[in-house]
Amino acid sequence: MSRDATSEVDGLDHIALTVRHMDRALGFYRDLLGCEALGQLLLEGGRRKLVYLRSGRAYLELFADRPAEDDPQRAASAAGGTAAVGTAAAPRPLGFQHVAFHAGDVDAVAARLAAAGVPITLGPLDAAGNVRLAFCTDPDGNSVEIVARLPDMEPYRPGWA
């Protein structure tokens, strides 16, 4: 089956995370990891904020819900216990599996993060695929990987072979 080039995926655009506190998240991703904040959108009548960040050629999209104490509609719904998760009146679940950032010197980045009080949860170490990596957590407990390069890989084969 032949496919038109415009129907092909040509790369990762962004990874989205829901964070508890946008400013605290920006302190981590922008100030500690060096991402550039590109802009923001207020959604759902200002109850939700979206911020786009760029790191090299990759994008990160952060969402945060306005805290209930700052949002009378959500506070009233939460008090009555009637708001469904994912509605304007109730926050969405936090998190994602992990997001990875490239670094030429994983050990130096991990040391800088650790010096800033960021928990390093794994590494730095040499992992499968001949790759140097470390894991840490952001202020909301999301797992963040610092990696030197893509691992050496075999061609994809369906199944578990």
Steps between C-alpha positions, in 0.01 A plus 500: 500500500648829391473803727512866416792680675256742664341208689831400666592597855825697484593541867393568855327834546460520877435313820221622725500493878243618750675670791368616837663845503600662171751744649675224694508284185650789299762543771605143425463467121599854404741605775674169579476310168530805274175474304380815327145608589327574168163621626181410677127464448224533756231241442154424638430858601840534665462185712781324313839625383707353219868594458723389213873452559775419251820306561706473182262366236257345751194654660342451839141601570412560865143523630394616845155539653429808705506399869149456646561779754554742208200375298159555667316269253740210561506561876118488514483182289777333700321583826186329368698207363319513165776593256621234257875464448609680186224761513563868557395450863741214578874475430636243258731226623863600522793352318637280228749211487809709427639766277855484368749782443825466305828606664858470377622444857237314701716490811548876504129567458411247770752662735356848434145376559601319819675816623172686447321246720341298219467131596710277273310170496734296277855541378683648336580162349576316178180328394396244241562616145832665587342817633585719799196613697363623829150543635369764734159632596349839435319693776179300441666157505501448123790287385760685290776327309828668409657306214812542288363348181262247355592143587650255254200305374411210279243536225141468619340158486135437588429295811755424771779353285 
